[in-house]
Amino acid sequence: MVEMIKFGAGWCGPCRMIKPTVDKLIEKYNTDGSDVKITDVDVDAESDVAQQYKVRSIPTMIFLKDGKEVSRKVGVLDEGQIENMLKEAATISLN
């Protein structure tokens, strides 16, 4: 299972910029039988989750494979960049 968690906030301009892309990917991937899950976390509403992942800047996207962080990116990414990061996360071997 590959997961991307996007951390942001409503007051953050870059977060608002990337939100439509993240929403589109949530609709695309968060389906029954999918090996990919995308979650959008508001750092104000879910500060405990942001603290758990040590998020210091937003927007931050954390990519996990089988529950383990394999990469993270800070800033605005486009749809293609996010999908490439998801593909890369899927190919990482966890030992």
C-alpha positions in Angstrom: 0.0 0.0 0.0 1.3 3.4 -1.0 -0.1 6.5 0.8 0.4 10.2 0.3 -0.5 12.5 3.2 -0.8 16.2 2.2 -0.5 18.6 5.1 -1.9 22.1 4.7 -4.2 24.8 6.0 -7.0 27.0 4.7 -5.1 30.2 5.3 -2.1 29.0 3.3 -2.0 30.4 -0.2 0.2 27.6 -1.7 -2.0 25.0 0.1 -5.1 26.5 -1.6 -3.3 26.4 -4.9 -2.6 22.7 -4.7 -6.0 21.6 -3.2 -7.8 21.1 -6.5 -5.0 18.8 -7.7 -5.1 16.8 -4.4 -8.9 16.6 -4.5 -8.7 15.2 -8.0 -6.1 12.6 -7.0 -8.2 11.6 -4.0 -11.2 11.0 -6.3 -9.0 9.0 -8.7 -7.1 6.8 -6.2 -9.3 6.5 -3.1 -11.5 3.7 -4.5 -12.2 0.1 -3.5 -9.3 -2.2 -4.5 -6.8 0.7 -5.0 -3.3 0.2 -3.7 -2.9 4.0 -3.3 -4.5 6.2 -0.6 -4.4 10.0 -0.5 -5.2 11.9 2.6 -5.5 15.7 3.0 -4.8 16.9 6.6 -5.5 20.3 7.9 -2.7 21.1 10.3 -4.9 23.4 12.4 -7.7 20.8 12.8 -5.4 17.8 13.2 -2.2 19.3 14.8 -1.5 15.9 16.5 -1.1 14.2 13.1 1.2 17.1 11.9 3.3 16.7 15.1 3.4 12.9 14.7 5.0 13.4 11.2 7.1 16.4 12.3 5.6 18.7 9.7 7.3 22.1 10.0 6.3 23.8 6.7 3.2 23.6 4.6 2.2 22.4 2.1 4.1 19.2 2.9 3.4 15.8 1.1 4.6 12.7 2.8 4.8 9.5 0.9 4.5 6.2 2.7 4.9 2.6 1.7 3.4 0.0 3.9 3.1 2.7 6.6 6.8 3.7 6.5 7.8 7.1 5.3 9.9 6.8 2.1 10.0 10.5 1.0 8.6 13.9 1.6 8.3 17.1 -0.5 7.6 20.6 0.7 5.9 23.1 -1.6 3.5 23.0 -4.5 3.7 20.0 -6.8 1.6 19.4 -10.0 -0.4 16.3 -10.7 2.3 14.6 -12.7 5.0 15.2 -10.1 2.7 13.8 -7.4 1.9 10.7 -9.5 5.6 10.2 -10.2 6.3 10.4 -6.4 3.6 7.8 -5.8 5.1 5.5 -8.5 8.6 5.9 -6.9 7.2 5.1 -3.5 5.6 1.9 -4.9 9.0 0.7 -6.2 11.0 1.2 -3.0 12.1 -2.0 -1.3 11.6 -2.0 2.4 14.0 -4.3 4.2 
